[in-house]
């Protein structure tokens, strides 16, 4: 009975302390309540009523005032620690692959192992590692760790061999991007081109012998509408993913904000659009060195025009004041596909008449006009061509201009 009586006294004192903590703070005015922090004691869930006539009923402290640890809640999902073992119901096995022969020779990216992981996901499918049976795929600078079925381990080992084999150590690929204003070049080159299947609508691809590709390139360079958009000496090492881009930032007034503290009573809100093209190329040589697999991703963004909109921005000194905001009319082109072809041939991809990959003004509909009129202009279009060629064994690193430094990208899914 003595122990129970002592416990009761402690509870009463704590409740009294809470009541004092929730009393109005002297000098703070009527109706102001000082709440105790969570660390000062256990808050009461019952509202307190202040003594005296006309006192209002106090509501509990808002949760935003309570600081410290996050409030605990009851878990909805059932969580267990498991049995401490990896599931092996499908015969999964653990394997570790040494990928240092590839990662140590790559100096153009901080995480060369990511390219290996991306190719594994392309070949096996993203869902194979996030569904039944359970699988693990992890890569460090030197080691690739895999937990999956023996069949999946065989696929992973085959991809790893393509990265670390000696045949792929010094193999490089040439990549060239060019445009012509009119696709009439196809008529003369028809006898040189061998078409291959392409999934993207409006896009064509061909294979050429290296001698025929050199003849075609010479013919294109003699055209006055021919333009190159990448270095003719660009080399890409096997397994790497450089990005060639030519972008410029275009500013425009998106909206306005009324501000009385600035002249003329409002502030323009500016936005930016990156206009131009970005091409990503990721090649991978087969173990025997006879075929090439490559993923090509091309993005083109072109601002066709800025549509003006006049909005009212009245002020006390200028009640009829107006200003202009702009709404961009943009053309997007997206291409992402995978190709496989013999190493001794050249791959040519014709993207079709797409938005010009470099910023340019519209061209007049009526030739011979001294100045392009706003209502008689059309967005610039061109036939975009991508040449991919194996350059054989070379120790030369990719040569990119300072504004086209190679960067690594991550692909997910199966292409």
C-alpha positions in Angstrom: 0.0 0.0 0.0 2.9 2.4 0.7 4.4 1.9 -2.8 1.0 2.4 -4.5 0.3 5.6 -2.5 3.7 7.0 -3.5 3.0 6.3 -7.2 -0.3 8.1 -6.9 1.4 11.2 -5.5 3.9 11.4 -8.3 1.1 11.3 -10.9 -0.8 14.1 -9.3 2.3 16.3 -9.2 3.0 15.7 -12.9 -0.6 16.6 -13.8 -0.2 19.8 -11.7 3.0 20.7 -13.5 1.2 20.3 -16.8 -1.6 22.6 -15.7 1.0 25.2 -14.7 2.8 24.9 -18.0 -0.4 25.4 -19.9 -1.4 28.5 -18.0 -1.2 31.9 -19.8 2.2 33.5 -19.8 2.4 36.6 -17.7 2.7 39.7 -19.8 1.8 38.0 -23.1 -1.8 39.0 -23.1 -5.1 37.2 -22.8 -5.6 34.0 -24.7 -1.8 33.3 -25.2 -0.7 29.8 -24.1 2.9 28.6 -23.5 3.2 25.0 -24.5 5.8 22.6 -23.0 8.1 20.8 -25.4 7.9 17.1 -25.8 11.0 16.6 -23.8 9.6 18.4 -20.7 7.0 15.7 -19.9 4.1 13.7 -21.3 1.4 16.0 -22.8 -2.1 15.5 -21.7 -4.7 14.7 -24.4 -7.5 16.3 -22.3 -8.1 20.0 -23.0 -7.5 22.3 -19.9 -10.0 25.0 -18.7 -8.4 28.1 -17.2 -9.9 29.3 -13.9 -11.7 32.6 -13.6 -14.8 34.1 -15.3 -14.9 34.3 -19.1 -11.9 31.9 -19.5 -11.9 30.0 -22.8 -11.5 26.3 -23.3 -7.9 25.6 -24.4 -7.2 23.3 -27.3 -4.2 20.9 -27.4 -0.9 22.1 -28.8 -0.6 21.8 -32.6 1.7 19.1 -33.7 3.9 21.5 -35.6 5.0 23.1 -32.3 6.2 19.8 -30.8 9.9 19.3 -31.7 12.3 16.4 -31.3 11.8 12.9 -32.4 9.2 12.1 -35.1 5.9 10.8 -33.6 5.7 7.0 -33.7 2.8 5.4 -35.5 1.5 1.9 -35.8 2.8 0.0 -38.8 0.3 -1.0 -41.4 2.4 -3.5 -43.2 3.6 -6.6 -41.3 7.4 -6.5 -41.0 9.6 -9.4 -39.9 13.3 -10.1 -39.7 13.0 -13.2 -41.8 15.1 -16.3 -41.3 18.5 -14.6 -42.1 19.0 -16.5 -45.3 18.6 -15.5 -49.0 15.7 -17.4 -50.7 17.0 -20.1 -53.1 13.7 -21.7 -54.1 14.7 -21.3 -57.8 18.2 -22.6 -57.4 19.8 -19.1 -57.1 23.6 -19.0 -56.7 26.0 -16.3 -55.7 28.7 -15.2 -58.1 31.3 -12.4 -58.1 32.9 -11.2 -61.3 36.2 -9.4 -61.6 35.5 -6.4 -63.9 38.7 -4.5 -63.0 40.3 -5.1 -66.5 37.5 -2.8 -67.9 37.1 -0.3 -65.1 40.8 0.4 -64.7 41.3 1.4 -68.3 38.3 3.8 -68.4 39.2 7.3 -67.4 36.4 9.4 -68.9 33.8 8.7 -66.2 33.8 8.3 -62.4 31.6 5.2 -62.5 32.5 3.0 -65.5 30.8 0.0 -63.9 27.4 1.6 -64.4 27.7 1.0 -68.2 28.1 -2.7 -67.4 25.0 -2.7 -65.2 23.0 -0.9 -67.9 23.8 -3.5 -70.5 22.9 -6.3 -68.1 19.5 -4.7 -67.6 19.0 -4.3 -71.3 19.7 -8.0 -72.0 17.9 -9.5 -69.0 15.1 -7.0 -68.5 14.6 -4.7 -65.6 11.8 -6.8 -64.1 14.0 -9.9 -63.8 15.7 -8.3 -60.8 12.6 -7.0 -59.1 10.2 -10.0 -59.2 10.2 -13.8 -58.7 12.7 -15.4 -58.4 14.6 -13.1 -56.1 17.8 -11.6 -57.6 20.6 -9.2 -56.6 22.7 -7.1 -58.9 25.4 -4.9 -57.5 28.6 -3.4 -59.0 31.6 -1.7 -57.4 34.7 -0.4 -59.0 36.3 -3.8 -59.2 33.6 -6.4 -58.6 30.2 -7.3 -60.0 28.1 -9.3 -57.5 25.1 -11.3 -58.8 22.6 -13.6 -57.0 20.3 -15.3 -59.4 19.6 -18.6 -61.2 22.3 -20.4 -63.2 20.7 -19.4 -66.4 20.8 -15.7 -65.5 24.3 -16.1 -64.3 25.2 -17.3 -67.8 23.8 -14.2 -69.4 25.6 -11.9 -67.0 28.9 -13.7 -67.6 28.5 -13.3 -71.3 28.0 -9.6 -71.0 30.9 -9.3 -68.6 33.2 -11.1 -71.1 32.3 -8.4 -73.7 33.6 -5.7 -71.5 36.8 -7.3 -70.1 38.0 -9.2 -73.2 41.3 -8.1 -74.8 39.5 -7.7 -78.2 37.5 -4.8 -76.8 40.3 -3.1 -74.8 41.4 -0.7 -77.6 38.5 -0.8 -80.0 37.1 2.5 -80.9 34.1 3.7 -83.0 33.6 6.8 -85.1 30.4 8.8 -84.7 29.4 11.6 -87.1 26.3 13.8 -87.1 25.3 15.8 -90.2 22.3 17.4 -91.8 21.2 18.3 -95.3 18.3 20.6 -96.1 16.6 18.2 -98.6 16.5 14.4 -98.6 17.2 14.2 -102.4 20.6 12.6 -101.6 18.8 9.3 -101.2 18.0 9.0 -104.9 21.7 8.9 -106.0 22.8 6.8 -103.0 20.0 4.1 -103.4 22.3 1.6 -105.0 24.8 1.8 -102.1 22.3 1.4 -99.2 21.1 -1.9 -97.7 18.0 -1.2 -95.5 17.6 -2.7 -92.1 14.6 -2.8 -89.8 13.9 0.2 -87.6 11.1 0.4 -85.0 10.8 4.2 -84.7 8.2 5.7 -87.2 9.7 8.0 -89.9 13.2 6.7 -89.3 15.3 4.7 -91.8 18.6 2.8 -91.3 21.0 1.3 -93.8 24.3 -0.7 -93.9 27.1 0.3 -96.2 30.5 -1.1 -97.0 33.2 1.2 -95.7 34.3 2.2 -99.3 30.7 3.1 -100.2 30.3 5.1 -97.1 33.4 7.1 -97.9 32.0 7.8 -101.4 28.6 8.9 -100.0 30.3 11.2 -97.4 32.3 12.8 -100.2 29.2 13.4 -102.2 27.3 14.9 -99.3 30.2 17.3 -98.4 30.0 18.8 -101.9 26.4 19.9 -101.3 25.9 23.5 -100.2 23.2 22.6 -97.7 25.5 20.0 -95.9 26.4 20.8 -92.3 28.3 18.8 -89.7 27.3 18.9 -86.0 30.1 16.8 -84.5 33.8 16.5 -84.8 34.8 14.3 -87.8 37.5 12.8 -85.6 35.3 11.8 -82.7 36.2 8.4 -81.3 34.2 6.5 -78.7 35.8 3.6 -76.7 34.0 0.3 -76.4 31.4 0.2 -73.6 31.4 3.9 -72.9 28.6 6.4 -73.2 29.6 9.8 -74.4 27.1 12.6 -75.0 27.4 14.9 -77.9 25.4 18.1 -77.4 24.9 21.5 -78.9 22.6 23.5 -76.7 21.9 27.2 -76.1 19.8 28.8 -73.4 16.9 30.8 -74.6 15.2 33.2 -72.2 11.7 34.5 -72.2 9.2 36.2 -69.9 6.8 33.6 -68.6 4.7 35.7 -66.2 4.6 38.8 -64.1 4.3 39.4 -60.3 2.8 42.6 -58.9 5.2 44.4 -56.6 4.6 47.9 -55.2 8.2 48.4 -54.1 9.6 48.3 -57.7 9.1 50.3 -60.8 6.8 50.2 -62.8 4.8 48.2 -60.2 5.5 44.7 -61.4 8.4 42.3 -61.9 8.8 40.0 -64.9 9.3 36.4 -64.2 11.8 34.9 -66.6 12.3 31.3 -67.6 14.8 29.4 -69.8 14.6 26.7 -72.5 17.6 24.6 -73.6 17.4 24.6 -77.4 19.5 22.3 -79.6 20.3 18.6 -79.7 21.8 15.9 -77.5 23.1 12.6 -78.8 24.1 9.7 -76.6 26.0 6.7 -78.1 26.8 3.5 -76.2 28.5 0.7 -78.3 29.5 -2.8 -77.2 31.6 -5.2 -79.2 30.9 -9.0 -79.2 33.5 -11.3 -77.7 34.7 -12.6 -81.1 34.9 -9.0 -82.4 32.6 -9.6 -85.4 29.5 -7.7 -84.4 28.6 -4.4 -82.7 25.6 -3.7 -80.4 24.8 0.0 -79.9 22.2 2.0 -78.2 21.6 5.4 -79.8 19.5 8.1 -78.0 18.8 11.5 -79.7 16.8 14.4 -78.3 16.1 17.6 -80.3 14.3 20.6 -78.9 13.5 23.6 -81.1 11.6 26.7 -80.2 9.6 27.4 -83.3 8.4 30.8 -82.1 7.3 32.8 -79.0 3.6 33.6 -78.9 3.1 37.0 -77.2 0.2 37.6 -74.8 -0.6 41.0 -73.4 -1.7 41.0 -69.8 -3.1 43.8 -67.6 -0.8 45.1 -64.8 -2.7 48.1 -63.4 -1.1 50.3 -60.7 -2.2 53.5 -58.9 -0.3 55.7 -61.3 -1.0 53.7 -64.4 -4.4 52.0 -64.1 -4.4 50.9 -67.8 -0.8 49.6 -67.9 -0.1 46.4 -69.9 2.9 44.2 -70.5 3.8 41.3 -72.7 4.4 37.7 -71.6 5.4 34.9 -73.9 4.3 31.3 -74.5 6.9 29.1 -76.3 5.8 26.9 -79.2 8.3 24.0 -79.1 9.0 21.0 -81.3 10.5 17.9 -79.7 12.1 14.9 -81.4 12.9 11.8 -79.4 14.7 8.7 -80.7 15.9 5.7 -78.6 16.8 2.4 -80.3 19.3 -0.4 -80.3 21.1 -1.7 -83.4 23.3 -4.7 -84.2 25.5 -5.0 -87.3 28.7 -6.5 -88.6 31.9 -4.7 -87.5 33.2 -4.3 -91.0 30.2 -2.3 -92.2 29.0 1.2 -91.5 25.6 2.0 -90.0 23.8 5.0 -91.4 20.6 6.3 -89.7 18.3 8.8 -91.4 16.1 10.5 -88.9 13.9 12.2 -91.5 13.0 15.8 -91.8 13.2 16.8 -88.2 13.8 20.0 -86.3 17.2 21.4 -87.1 19.5 20.2 -84.3 21.1 23.7 -84.1 19.2 26.9 -83.2 18.2 28.7 -86.3 15.7 31.2 -87.5 12.7 30.2 -89.6 13.0 30.1 -93.4 10.7 32.1 -95.7 8.0 30.2 -97.5 8.4 32.4 -100.6 12.1 32.4 -101.8 13.6 35.7 -102.7 12.0 37.8 -100.0 14.6 40.3 -98.7 13.5 39.8 -95.1 11.5 36.9 -93.6 8.1 38.1 -92.6 6.7 36.8 -89.3 3.6 35.3 -91.0 5.5 33.9 -93.9 8.2 31.9 -92.1 8.4 28.2 -91.2 10.5 26.4 -88.6 13.9 25.2 -89.8 13.9 21.5 -90.8 16.6 19.2 -92.1 17.3 15.5 -92.9 19.5 14.4 -90.0 22.1 11.7 -90.6 24.1 9.7 -88.1 27.1 7.6 -89.3 28.6 4.9 -87.0 31.8 3.1 -88.0 34.3 0.8 -86.3 37.7 2.4 -86.4 39.5 -0.9 -85.4 42.2 -1.2 -82.8 43.4 2.1 -81.4 44.8 3.4 -78.2 43.5 6.9 -78.9 41.0 8.3 -76.4 37.9 10.1 -77.6 38.6 13.6 -78.6 35.8 16.0 -77.7 35.7 19.7 -77.6 35.6 21.5 -74.3 31.8 22.1 -74.6 31.2 18.4 -75.4 32.7 16.5 -72.5 31.6 12.9 -72.2 29.3 12.0 -69.4 27.8 8.8 -68.3 24.1 8.1 -68.5 21.9 5.5 -66.9 19.3 3.5 -68.9 16.6 1.4 -67.4 14.5 -1.2 -69.1 15.0 -3.3 -72.1 15.6 -1.9 -75.6 
